[in-house]
């Protein structure tokens, strides 16, 4: 596993075009280009924005669903399955379905018009201010069930006598959640935030399928940019440099989050 | 029969059975090794033509097993590179003529992906006008089969219903046509702005008149550094593209409309016109077999006689430098040079055959396009003469940015000039 990754990383220090049988060493030239490249900077910013939205919204909704379905609701098993079902779908299939739904006069527009909000209709994937968030919504829709399941597992670990004790003390629902349940969910929160962050930072399928980084460069992320550099422009070496940059970013984020969140757990 | 004899008999029967089985396998293997296998990667948007060629080739060569993988144009080069890198190279692949695209003759030859076919008998017989775009540094890599045109396809029923009795021949007439269609409740132009390769078509159609008709040597001057996008009629073309937007000639949601949706819009009569390459006409007819289509050159200027149309050789076949069956692959490319193959491909794709002489093949309702072609009011697709593979995707991006008002025309042209200067 390590050897292919190291071998790939080596190409970032060369001028390889992805097909020729030889590559020349050029040192840090690709990384200097990365630092000077406005498009790369913009791609990193878009990647961070997308990740932040996905992590916060996906975990917030996942937690609410878990709290709701942890109760003794008659249909809770059916509902748990329904909310988890999108996780099992292929990300590409989900992306194409939502692209169709977001299209002009598509299902989303029709739903909005049906409730009398026709003025709110927009070209969701064609508006540079909205497209990234429309993609984020699709990712959240698909993976919220995953966060829910992790939170449910965390809730199942909380002993019943803890709830009984808070009831005896006269705590209301919000106080119980804030002072007891949420702190005890710390391990589940750590897992959900770290995994959602990693997935968000390296997100490719939905972005590429829905907008290919457009309109213009409004939804260009590091992964779509490195794909284009490597496979469309034939600058495989620079694409690899972008991949190395992304890997370092993911590593830094993950370590920082684990450090902060594990401290919170203790 | 004694026990010993029975056991020997069992061995003998078993050996005989094994011999029969092995000989059957041997015969099967021998029969299988007579079948030649060719692997091809083709572009989805041209699959109708590819299927016509494959069918004809298999009929003439029944011993050849030809498997075709298709990929959409936006991901085609990725598929090629992935197959090459995974030691799974195809024998045949499609390449776009000239330069400019990552899958163009020049870019593929430069990367060593395709074989030099200069020694093939058909190489000397490519019509002179199309020879440069089949070559890199004087060597021939493909045999152009068809030439397409970018024109304004229109739904004739929608035009009739809106009371439009003739196609527009000048820029002002085009604007007036747009207004009449809007008043009739129709989308004047379908536009798949959300699919990157669609963004370039209206620009190309306008630039044919605003740049090439005025200076046919523009590409050569640009390569020599004597002019730029910013200093040319490209400025007028971008401005007119956005003038159409501001006049409401596109659907409100055009920025989020895909290529497939734009085809459905014109097929179903929701939209009246669509600026497109003619290769996609079968896809429109698949959405509505009864659609009655016509075509005319997009008039980018107010002098009818100076309205030009972009014409471009379509993709053709090259032999992969890592083909496992080079001789059969070369035989297929030679087949695509025959009159029967060219006719089959162009009939399936509504394009013009590259034969000598070029026959008149467009339907009567496309008469204005045929006239432009016959009168020489044509120019090659712009990207076929660009020096690297970054200008075209930059063009896609700046058109989307212009359309969604992220940048202005000056900024768009500067970005294109900057991409033009990058190493190719």
Contacts between the chains, C-beta under 8 A, distances in Angstrom:
chain1	res1	chain2	res2	distance
A	17	B	111	5.7
A	18	B	81	5.5
A	18	B	85	6.8
A	18	B	111	7.8
A	19	B	81	6.3
A	19	B	84	5.7
A	19	B	85	7.4
A	19	B	111	4.5
A	19	B	112	6.4
A	19	B	113	5.8
A	20	B	111	6.4
A	20	B	112	6.0
A	21	B	112	7.7
A	99	B	258	7.1
A	102	B	256	6.5
A	103	B	194	7.9
A	103	B	253	7.4
A	103	B	256	6.1
A	103	B	257	6.5
A	103	B	258	6.5
A	103	B	261	5.7
A	104	B	251	6.0
A	104	B	252	7.3
A	104	B	253	2.6
A	104	B	254	7.2
A	104	B	256	5.4
A	104	B	257	5.0
A	104	B	261	7.0
A	105	B	253	6.8
A	109	B	253	7.6
A	121	B	253	7.9
A	122	B	256	8.0
A	123	B	252	7.4
A	123	B	253	4.6
A	123	B	254	7.4
A	123	B	255	4.3
A	123	B	256	3.4
A	123	B	257	7.8
A	124	B	256	5.9
A	125	B	194	5.9
A	125	B	256	4.7
A	126	B	193	6.3
A	126	B	194	5.6
A	126	B	253	6.9
A	126	B	254	7.2
A	126	B	255	2.6
A	126	B	256	3.3
A	126	B	257	7.4
A	126	B	404	6.7
A	127	B	255	6.6
A	127	B	256	7.3
A	127	B	404	6.7
A	128	B	401	7.6
A	128	B	404	5.0
A	128	B	406	5.4
A	211	B	194	7.1
A	212	B	74	6.7
A	212	B	196	5.8
A	214	B	194	7.1
A	214	B	196	6.4
A	214	B	396	7.7
A	214	B	397	6.8
A	214	B	400	4.9
A	215	B	193	7.4
A	215	B	194	7.5
A	215	B	255	5.9
A	215	B	400	4.0
A	215	B	401	6.9
A	215	B	403	7.2
A	215	B	404	4.9
A	215	B	406	7.6
A	216	B	397	5.0
A	216	B	398	7.2
A	216	B	400	4.6
A	216	B	401	3.5
A	216	B	404	6.8
A	216	B	406	5.4
A	216	B	407	7.6
A	217	B	397	6.0
A	217	B	401	7.6
A	218	B	404	7.7
A	218	B	406	7.2
A	227	B	78	7.4
A	228	B	393	6.9
A	230	B	81	7.9
A	231	B	77	6.1
A	231	B	78	4.1
A	231	B	81	5.4
A	231	B	82	7.7
A	231	B	102	7.8
A	232	B	77	6.0
A	232	B	78	7.4
A	232	B	102	5.0
A	232	B	389	6.9
A	232	B	393	6.3
A	233	B	102	6.8
A	233	B	389	5.7
A	233	B	390	5.5
A	233	B	393	7.6
A	234	B	102	6.3
A	234	B	107	6.7
A	234	B	111	6.4
A	234	B	389	6.4
